[in-house]
Amino acid sequence: MCVEFVGLTFFSLLTGTINVMFSGNQSFESLINARMEELDLWLLRLENCNKEEKIPNKLYHSIKEFIQDAFVFDFNLIIEEFTFYNELPASIQNQISDSLFKNFKAQFNNFFLNTDIGFQHQLIVSMFCRIYEPGKTIITHGQKFSEMYFISKGSVIFYDAKGVTPFLQLPESSFFGEYQMMFDLRSNFTIKVDGKEDYTKQTAKQDRTTFLCVNI
């Protein structure tokens, strides 16, 4: 009887855990919602630092929009939240990567062409998103690269050492920073997001540049 009870208890626990794992509450959208709730709490704490002033509604919504967009494009979010992916054999991990991120790999075919599928999936699932407004400086002259950049949307401009004279534009679907990271080199130029920086107005979403970045 005792063994039977233990068996039923274990089965109930197991099925309950599986149901939670695959319920709608564990969907990707729920992960985003949970992170946004954390953001709300952080913003509330930020406001409490100075009880006499409040974050303007426009700025508040702008912060939430930036963070939410970053989470949506954050490939490693699902890996950070669950351990299941790392428990899968490499062959299945590769199949997941090949199925879910084939459009991304097609966009950056010049980089992924002739590379090993294992390398591809390890790189992609480690990527995180950065979103910049026009004119924002990404890398200054003499700075070391801490990450490699894939331009998912928008473009960047390469400038001389002083950051004044442009000499090269990299369009969408380009990438940069891999050479400097591999050899631990400092930048010989300044890199800025295409467009004019303007602190007086909020930039429209379509005018922002989106990068998928990775630490090599």
GUMILO-616374 format. One line per 5 residues: number of its first residue (from 1); for each residue x, y, z of C-alpha. Coordinates in Angstrom, 3 decimals. Layout:
BEGIN
NUM) X/Y/Z; ...
This chain:
BEGIN
1) 0.000/0.000/0.000; 2.814/2.373/0.918; 4.617/1.698/-2.352; 1.413/2.261/-4.288; 0.796/5.546/-2.495
6) 4.322/6.743/-3.238; 3.900/5.733/-6.865; 0.614/7.620/-7.213; 2.103/10.660/-5.498; 5.104/10.653/-7.828
11) 2.855/10.234/-10.878; 0.652/13.130/-9.761; 3.695/15.323/-9.191; 5.169/14.360/-12.558; 1.977/14.975/-14.526
16) 1.405/18.224/-12.683; 4.901/19.396/-13.543; 4.484/18.433/-17.190; 1.141/20.229/-17.371; 2.748/23.388/-15.990
21) 5.643/23.059/-18.425; 3.357/22.919/-21.429; 0.527/25.165/-20.252; -0.170/28.518/-21.808; 1.400/30.199/-18.788
26) 4.778/28.925/-19.931; 4.457/30.332/-23.454; 6.970/32.778/-24.859; 4.413/35.564/-24.436; 4.147/34.793/-20.731
31) 7.913/35.145/-20.398; 7.718/38.583/-21.986; 4.830/39.548/-19.699; 6.754/38.391/-16.638; 9.762/40.471/-17.642
36) 7.551/43.494/-18.258; 6.087/43.112/-14.762; 9.633/43.153/-13.418; 10.237/46.312/-15.442; 7.145/47.974/-13.922
41) 8.439/47.175/-10.444; 11.865/48.568/-11.309; 10.354/51.786/-12.673; 8.282/52.146/-9.517; 11.392/51.779/-7.389
46) 13.163/54.266/-9.614; 10.409/56.824/-9.033; 10.573/56.236/-5.289; 14.171/57.416/-5.301; 12.763/60.917/-5.621
51) 9.198/61.104/-4.338; 8.810/64.711/-5.526; 9.169/63.814/-9.202; 7.509/61.224/-11.438; 8.579/59.689/-14.737
56) 6.559/61.394/-17.523; 4.054/59.063/-19.202; 5.697/59.500/-22.601; 9.111/58.508/-21.231; 7.579/55.635/-19.258
61) 5.967/54.125/-22.354; 9.116/54.722/-24.394; 11.174/52.729/-21.854; 8.673/49.860/-21.906; 8.607/49.852/-25.706
66) 12.397/49.623/-25.967; 12.644/46.840/-23.393; 9.781/44.841/-24.868; 11.224/45.041/-28.383; 14.598/43.913/-27.060
71) 13.010/40.887/-25.369; 11.071/39.931/-28.490; 14.288/39.734/-30.521; 16.348/38.200/-27.711; 17.155/34.713/-29.018
76) 18.667/33.514/-25.745; 15.675/34.471/-23.570; 14.080/31.048/-23.901; 17.417/29.423/-23.067; 17.900/31.582/-19.970
81) 14.440/30.831/-18.583; 14.425/27.051/-18.972; 16.987/24.265/-18.582; 15.247/21.936/-21.044; 17.171/23.126/-24.079
86) 20.543/22.352/-22.536; 19.326/18.888/-21.587; 18.618/17.973/-25.203; 21.216/16.123/-27.301; 23.235/18.282/-29.677
91) 21.535/16.765/-32.736; 18.085/17.937/-31.563; 19.439/21.347/-30.533; 20.781/21.720/-34.062; 17.415/20.776/-35.562
96) 15.631/23.330/-33.365; 18.051/26.045/-34.408; 17.775/25.093/-38.075; 13.958/25.168/-37.935; 13.352/28.298/-35.857
101) 16.125/30.571/-37.127; 16.349/29.694/-40.813; 15.135/33.171/-41.842; 17.776/34.803/-39.684; 20.480/32.554/-41.147
106) 19.234/33.355/-44.633; 19.468/37.089/-43.889; 23.117/36.649/-42.884; 23.941/33.945/-45.383; 27.324/35.527/-46.145
111) 28.353/34.834/-42.560; 26.769/31.427/-42.005; 27.573/29.947/-45.424; 29.829/26.878/-45.142; 29.913/27.013/-41.335
116) 29.194/23.999/-39.150; 25.562/23.698/-38.003; 26.725/23.162/-34.430; 28.607/26.461/-34.550; 25.547/28.148/-36.070
121) 23.148/27.075/-33.358; 25.540/27.848/-30.486; 26.079/31.332/-31.867; 22.398/32.077/-32.535; 20.997/30.930/-29.194
126) 23.590/33.107/-27.438; 22.443/36.280/-29.195; 20.848/39.239/-27.465; 19.209/42.331/-28.894; 20.314/45.960/-28.839
131) 18.195/48.780/-30.263; 19.714/52.195/-31.024; 18.251/55.526/-32.029; 19.670/57.453/-35.030; 23.088/59.012/-34.591
136) 23.999/56.998/-31.513; 27.689/56.138/-31.174; 28.283/52.397/-30.887; 32.088/52.195/-30.931; 34.580/55.030/-30.451
141) 38.109/55.204/-31.838; 40.496/53.177/-29.698; 37.718/51.212/-27.992; 37.781/47.430/-27.833; 34.817/45.446/-29.124
146) 33.006/43.548/-26.381; 30.562/41.956/-28.824; 29.950/41.204/-32.475; 27.078/43.025/-34.219; 24.603/41.686/-36.789
151) 22.521/44.494/-38.326; 19.004/43.082/-38.326; 17.346/46.382/-39.288; 18.804/49.766/-40.221; 22.415/50.664/-41.004
156) 25.611/52.055/-39.477; 28.195/54.604/-40.603; 31.964/54.291/-40.124; 33.756/57.579/-39.370; 37.364/58.656/-39.026
161) 39.143/58.671/-35.667; 37.533/61.978/-34.689; 34.065/60.728/-35.548; 33.546/63.545/-38.060; 34.205/62.303/-41.595
166) 32.147/59.295/-42.792; 33.805/56.851/-45.178; 31.707/53.663/-45.130; 28.098/52.634/-44.647; 27.090/49.091/-43.669
171) 23.482/48.290/-44.626; 20.963/45.915/-43.127; 22.086/42.248/-43.105; 25.735/43.250/-42.598; 27.892/42.356/-39.596
176) 31.022/43.732/-37.947; 33.283/43.361/-34.931; 34.261/39.702/-35.343; 37.830/40.427/-36.487; 38.535/42.894/-33.681
181) 37.145/40.524/-31.059; 39.053/37.489/-32.306; 42.382/39.326/-32.202; 41.603/41.625/-29.264; 42.132/44.754/-31.352
186) 41.102/48.316/-30.662; 38.922/50.100/-33.193; 40.640/52.298/-35.783; 37.427/54.228/-36.405; 34.204/55.475/-34.836
191) 30.947/53.687/-35.626; 27.567/55.374/-35.346; 23.997/54.433/-36.164; 22.837/56.015/-39.411; 20.765/59.185/-39.009
196) 20.897/62.368/-36.976; 20.803/62.258/-33.198; 17.972/64.342/-31.728; 17.322/64.397/-27.982; 14.343/66.749/-28.319
201) 11.921/64.176/-29.721; 11.111/60.509/-29.455; 12.296/58.487/-32.430; 9.717/56.497/-34.370; 10.156/52.741/-34.086
206) 10.779/52.332/-37.829; 13.738/54.756/-37.642; 15.631/52.778/-35.008; 18.405/50.309/-35.779; 18.204/46.784/-34.385
211) 21.250/44.600/-33.767; 21.570/40.985/-32.742; 24.791/40.790/-30.752; 26.943/38.012/-29.372; 30.031/37.718/-27.202
216) 32.487/35.485/-29.015
